[in-house]
Amino acid sequence: MPQPTQKFRLMGLPLSPYSMKVQSYFNFKGLNFEWISRSIKNEKLFQEHAKVQLIPLLFLPNGEVMQDSTPIIERIEGEYPEPSIHPEDTALWFLSCLFEEFGDEWCNKLMFFQRWFYPADAKSTGDRLAGYRLEGQWWGALAKPVLSHLMVRRMVPRLSFAGANGTNIPQLQQSFIDLSAMLDGHFASRPYLLGQRPCFGDFGLWCNLHQAWTDPTANAYLEANAPNLVAYIKRMLTPSMEGEFEPLESLLPTLEPILTSEVAERFLPWMAANHAAWAAGEKETSLNMKGAPFRQKTFKYQVVTLDQLRSKLTSVAENRQLVALLERTGCLPYLKNGDS
């Protein structure tokens, strides 16, 4: 597949998980792109083209602009399908899609609460963000402490929107510990989630774990307890083809526990409860998760993405091996049309 002669332009920040997700994908695909930091000097460009105040912001060679990382990857993959991030096996394809969503929506909570809940992490992130925003300004060194403080003051109250409240933090802490241990075991014998080459799910799973690794608290924990996961995090900055996808059977010994513990017992129950709460017009989603209460503001976005996951499963429901796995792990009830 010929590559575009014109560059893509990707505006983002190194501390934005979804900017890094798209950057990692572009690196894997070998696409020609220019990285543009979202700084004060580039703010006019951002405001002229952004529909929402979020990064990444991708300028396509044809003049179009996109922002949401998942549709960006899906769009570019359709236009430049080689090397593919989608396994031909439909069971692996669906699991890749499931982990992409799990990474985007659940792992973001595991990163975000540590980044802004612990004072040392909040200060570190505020300092780094202020540095990026003030890049190229002669007066940046003088303004950096003030801007860093303002960023922390702005972000800490948003913890509750990511589910990082007093009720949920013990659950999120345990999930980070459990997931890190299981992923460390999974990556002990393979470089990527589904084998020797990155899949769609890798980019969603990786981006928030990478961000956690850049923060003091999570970095110290991962470096001390999950060396294989740390190696994966570093590898995914510039992922490459090292072979083929594995058969499902060889993945299951270390993948199935993650599906059971983190996807079926934490992530999908929250997604389904949020879906039901939105349908009922409830502003807050409440559920029992692994024997403990979990509550968060209800969101429309995750309603849409759960519907998309369910539609994807319907499209490959003839794969009996996949359906049996989802049933065995407890995922299937949440992925059927209609809330569990």
C-alpha positions as CSV (number, residue, x, y, z in Angstrom):
1,M,0.0,0.0,0.0
2,P,1.6,3.3,-1.1
3,Q,2.2,5.8,1.7
4,P,0.9,9.4,1.4
5,T,3.4,11.9,-0.1
6,Q,2.1,14.6,2.2
7,K,2.6,14.4,6.0
8,F,-0.1,13.9,8.5
9,R,0.2,16.4,11.4
10,L,-0.5,15.2,14.9
11,M,-1.1,17.7,17.6
12,G,-0.8,16.4,21.1
13,L,1.2,16.2,24.3
14,P,3.5,13.4,25.7
15,L,1.2,13.4,28.8
16,S,-1.9,12.7,26.8
17,P,-2.5,9.0,26.6
18,Y,-4.6,9.2,23.5
19,S,-2.1,11.4,21.7
20,M,0.6,8.8,22.5
21,K,-1.8,6.0,21.4
22,V,-2.1,7.6,17.9
23,Q,1.7,8.3,17.8
24,S,2.5,4.7,18.6
25,Y,0.1,3.5,15.9
26,F,1.6,5.9,13.3
27,N,5.1,4.7,14.3
28,F,4.0,1.1,13.7
29,K,2.4,1.8,10.4
30,G,5.4,3.7,9.2
31,L,3.3,6.7,8.2
32,N,4.9,10.1,7.5
33,F,3.7,12.5,10.2
34,E,4.8,15.7,12.0
35,W,4.3,15.9,15.8
36,I,3.0,19.3,16.9
37,S,3.1,20.1,20.6
38,R,-0.1,21.7,21.9
39,S,1.6,24.7,23.4
40,I,0.7,28.4,23.8
41,K,2.5,29.2,20.6
42,N,0.3,26.6,18.7
43,E,-3.0,27.4,20.6
44,K,-4.4,29.5,17.7
45,L,-4.0,26.5,15.3
46,F,-5.7,24.2,17.8
47,Q,-8.7,26.5,18.4
48,E,-9.2,27.1,14.7
49,H,-9.7,23.4,14.0
50,A,-10.7,21.6,17.2
51,K,-14.4,20.8,17.7
52,V,-13.9,19.8,21.3
53,Q,-11.2,20.9,23.8
54,L,-9.4,17.5,23.7
55,I,-6.2,16.1,22.1
56,P,-5.1,14.5,19.9
57,L,-5.9,16.7,16.9
58,L,-5.0,15.0,13.6
59,F,-4.7,16.9,10.3
60,L,-5.0,14.5,7.4
61,P,-3.2,15.2,4.2
62,N,-6.5,15.9,2.4
63,G,-7.3,18.7,4.8
64,E,-9.7,16.8,7.1
65,V,-9.3,17.0,10.9
66,M,-10.1,14.3,13.4
67,Q,-9.8,14.1,17.2
68,D,-11.0,10.8,18.8
69,S,-8.2,8.3,18.9
70,T,-10.3,5.2,18.2
71,P,-12.0,6.5,15.1
72,I,-8.6,8.0,13.9
73,I,-7.0,4.5,14.0
74,E,-10.0,2.8,12.5
75,R,-10.0,5.4,9.6
76,I,-6.3,5.2,8.9
77,E,-6.3,1.4,9.2
78,G,-9.0,1.3,6.5
79,E,-6.9,3.5,4.1
80,Y,-3.5,1.9,4.9
81,P,-4.3,-1.7,5.9
82,E,-0.7,-3.1,5.9
83,P,0.8,-4.1,8.2
84,S,-2.6,-5.0,9.7
85,I,-3.5,-4.6,13.4
86,H,-6.5,-6.9,13.0
87,P,-6.1,-10.7,13.3
88,E,-7.9,-12.7,10.6
89,D,-9.2,-15.1,13.3
90,T,-12.5,-13.6,14.4
91,A,-12.1,-14.7,18.1
92,L,-8.8,-12.8,18.3
93,W,-10.3,-9.9,16.3
94,F,-13.1,-9.5,18.9
95,L,-10.7,-9.9,21.9
96,S,-8.5,-7.2,20.3
97,C,-11.5,-4.8,20.1
98,L,-12.5,-5.7,23.6
99,F,-9.1,-4.9,25.0
100,E,-8.9,-1.7,23.1
101,E,-12.1,-0.5,24.8
102,F,-11.0,-1.9,28.2
103,G,-7.7,0.0,27.9
104,D,-9.3,3.3,26.8
105,E,-12.1,3.3,29.4
106,W,-11.0,1.2,32.4
107,C,-7.2,1.6,32.4
108,N,-7.7,5.4,32.1
109,K,-9.2,5.3,35.6
110,L,-6.3,3.3,36.9
111,M,-3.9,5.9,35.6
112,F,-5.9,9.0,36.3
113,F,-6.6,8.5,40.0
114,Q,-2.9,8.0,40.7
115,R,-1.8,10.9,38.6
116,W,-4.0,13.4,40.4
117,F,-4.8,11.8,43.8
118,Y,-1.3,11.6,45.1
119,P,0.3,15.0,45.8
120,A,3.7,14.0,44.4
121,D,2.2,12.8,41.2
122,A,-0.1,15.8,40.8
123,K,2.9,18.2,41.3
124,S,5.0,16.1,38.8
125,T,2.3,16.2,36.2
126,G,1.5,19.8,36.7
127,D,5.2,20.8,36.3
128,R,5.5,18.7,33.1
129,L,2.3,20.0,31.6
130,A,3.2,23.6,32.4
131,G,6.6,23.0,30.7
132,Y,5.0,21.7,27.6
133,R,2.4,24.4,27.4
134,L,5.1,27.2,27.9
135,E,7.5,25.7,25.4
136,G,9.3,28.3,23.4
137,Q,8.2,31.3,25.6
138,W,11.1,33.3,26.9
139,W,9.2,34.0,30.1
140,G,8.2,30.3,30.5
141,A,10.6,29.6,33.5
142,L,9.0,32.5,35.4
143,A,5.4,31.4,34.7
144,K,5.9,27.6,35.1
145,P,5.4,27.4,38.9
146,V,2.2,29.4,38.7
147,L,0.8,27.5,35.7
148,S,1.7,24.2,37.3
149,H,-0.2,25.1,40.4
150,L,-3.2,26.3,38.4
151,M,-3.3,23.0,36.5
152,V,-3.3,20.9,39.6
153,R,-6.1,23.0,41.1
154,R,-8.1,22.5,37.8
155,M,-7.5,18.8,37.5
156,V,-7.9,17.5,41.1
157,P,-11.6,18.3,41.2
158,R,-12.0,16.2,38.1
159,L,-11.0,13.0,39.9
160,S,-14.7,12.3,40.7
161,F,-15.6,12.4,36.9
162,A,-13.1,9.6,36.3
163,G,-14.6,7.6,39.2
164,A,-11.7,8.4,41.6
165,N,-13.8,9.1,44.7
166,G,-13.5,7.7,48.2
167,T,-15.8,4.8,47.5
168,N,-13.9,3.7,44.4
169,I,-10.2,4.3,45.0
170,P,-9.6,1.1,47.0
171,Q,-11.2,-0.8,44.0
172,L,-9.0,1.1,41.5
173,Q,-5.9,0.5,43.5
174,Q,-6.5,-3.2,43.7
175,S,-7.4,-3.4,40.0
176,F,-4.1,-1.7,39.1
177,I,-2.1,-4.2,41.3
178,D,-4.0,-7.2,39.9
179,L,-3.9,-6.2,36.3
180,S,-0.2,-5.3,36.5
181,A,0.6,-8.8,37.9
182,M,-1.4,-10.6,35.3
183,L,-0.1,-8.6,32.4
184,D,3.5,-9.1,33.6
185,G,2.9,-12.8,33.4
186,H,1.3,-12.6,30.0
187,F,4.2,-10.6,28.6
188,A,6.8,-12.9,30.0
189,S,6.5,-15.1,26.9
190,R,5.3,-12.7,24.1
191,P,6.1,-9.1,23.0
192,Y,2.5,-8.1,22.4
193,L,-1.0,-8.8,23.6
194,L,-1.9,-11.4,21.0
195,G,1.5,-12.6,20.0
196,Q,4.4,-11.4,18.0
197,R,2.8,-8.3,16.4
198,P,0.7,-5.5,17.8
199,C,-3.1,-5.5,17.5
200,F,-5.8,-2.9,17.9
201,G,-6.1,-3.8,21.5
202,D,-2.5,-3.1,22.2
203,F,-2.8,0.6,21.5
204,G,-5.8,1.0,23.8
205,L,-4.3,-1.1,26.6
206,W,-0.9,0.5,26.3
207,C,-1.6,4.2,26.2
208,N,-2.8,4.6,29.8
209,L,-0.4,2.1,31.3
210,H,2.4,4.1,29.6
211,Q,1.1,7.3,31.2
212,A,1.0,5.6,34.6
213,W,4.6,4.5,34.1
214,T,5.6,8.1,33.5
215,D,4.2,9.2,36.9
216,P,6.2,8.7,40.2
217,T,3.9,6.4,42.2
218,A,2.9,4.0,39.4
219,N,6.4,4.1,38.0
220,A,8.0,3.0,41.3
221,Y,5.4,0.2,41.6
222,L,5.8,-1.1,38.1
223,E,9.6,-1.0,38.0
224,A,9.7,-3.0,41.3
225,N,7.0,-5.5,40.5
226,A,6.3,-5.9,36.8
227,P,9.5,-5.9,34.7
228,N,7.9,-7.7,31.7
229,L,5.1,-5.1,31.6
230,V,7.6,-2.3,31.8
231,A,9.5,-3.8,28.8
232,Y,6.2,-4.0,26.9
233,I,5.4,-0.3,27.8
234,K,8.8,0.7,26.4
235,R,8.4,-1.6,23.3
236,M,5.1,0.0,22.4
237,L,6.6,3.4,21.9
238,T,7.9,2.1,18.5
239,P,6.1,-1.3,18.0
240,S,7.2,-3.5,15.2
241,M,6.4,-6.8,13.5
242,E,8.3,-9.6,15.3
243,G,6.2,-12.5,13.9
244,E,2.5,-13.5,13.7
245,F,-0.5,-13.6,16.0
246,E,-0.7,-16.6,18.3
247,P,-3.5,-19.2,18.2
248,L,-6.1,-18.5,20.9
249,E,-5.3,-21.7,22.7
250,S,-1.7,-20.6,23.5
251,L,-2.8,-17.2,24.8
252,L,-5.5,-18.5,27.2
253,P,-3.4,-19.6,30.2
254,T,-2.4,-15.9,30.9
255,L,-5.1,-14.0,29.0
256,E,-8.2,-15.8,30.5
257,P,-7.5,-14.7,34.1
258,I,-7.4,-11.0,32.9
259,L,-10.7,-11.5,31.1
260,T,-12.3,-13.0,34.2
261,S,-10.9,-10.7,36.9
262,E,-10.6,-7.3,35.3
263,V,-12.9,-7.4,32.2
264,A,-15.8,-9.5,33.4
265,E,-15.7,-8.5,37.1
266,R,-14.8,-4.9,36.9
267,F,-14.9,-3.2,33.5
268,L,-18.0,-4.7,31.9
269,P,-20.2,-4.5,35.0
270,W,-19.5,-0.8,35.2
271,M,-20.1,-0.4,31.4
272,A,-23.4,-2.2,31.6
273,A,-24.6,-0.4,34.7
274,N,-23.7,2.9,33.1
275,H,-25.7,1.9,30.0
276,A,-28.7,1.0,32.1
277,A,-28.4,4.2,34.2
278,W,-28.3,6.3,31.1
279,A,-31.4,4.6,29.7
280,A,-33.2,5.3,33.0
281,G,-32.1,8.9,33.1
282,E,-30.1,8.4,36.3
283,K,-27.2,10.9,36.7
284,E,-25.2,8.6,38.8
285,T,-24.3,4.9,38.1
286,S,-24.1,2.7,41.2
287,L,-23.3,-1.0,41.3
288,N,-21.6,-3.7,43.4
289,M,-18.2,-4.6,42.0
290,K,-16.3,-7.6,43.5
291,G,-18.3,-7.3,46.7
292,A,-17.9,-3.6,47.2
293,P,-19.9,-0.5,46.1
294,F,-18.8,1.4,43.0
295,R,-20.3,4.7,41.9
296,Q,-19.7,7.3,39.2
297,K,-21.3,9.9,37.1
298,T,-23.3,8.4,34.2
299,F,-21.8,9.0,30.7
300,K,-23.3,8.8,27.3
301,Y,-20.0,8.1,25.5
302,Q,-19.6,4.7,27.1
303,V,-23.2,3.8,26.2
304,V,-22.3,4.3,22.6
305,T,-19.1,2.3,22.8
306,L,-20.7,-0.6,24.6
307,D,-23.4,-0.8,21.9
308,Q,-20.5,-0.9,19.4
309,L,-18.8,-3.8,21.2
310,R,-22.1,-5.7,21.4
311,S,-22.6,-5.1,17.6
312,K,-19.1,-6.4,17.0
313,L,-19.8,-9.6,19.0
314,T,-23.0,-10.1,17.1
315,S,-21.1,-10.0,13.8
316,V,-18.8,-12.9,14.9
317,A,-21.2,-14.8,17.1
318,E,-20.8,-17.9,15.0
319,N,-17.3,-18.4,16.4
320,R,-18.2,-21.0,19.1
321,Q,-14.7,-20.9,20.6
322,L,-15.0,-17.2,21.2
323,V,-18.5,-17.5,22.7
324,A,-17.5,-20.3,25.0
325,L,-14.5,-18.2,26.2
326,L,-16.7,-15.2,26.9
327,E,-19.2,-17.4,28.7
328,R,-16.5,-19.2,30.7
329,T,-14.9,-15.9,31.9
330,G,-18.2,-14.2,32.7
331,C,-18.0,-11.6,29.9
332,L,-20.8,-12.8,27.8
333,P,-23.9,-11.6,29.8
334,Y,-22.7,-8.0,29.6
335,L,-22.0,-8.2,25.8
336,K,-25.3,-9.5,24.8
337,N,-27.8,-7.0,23.5
338,G,-29.7,-5.8,26.6
339,D,-28.2,-4.9,30.0
340,S,-27.1,-7.6,32.4
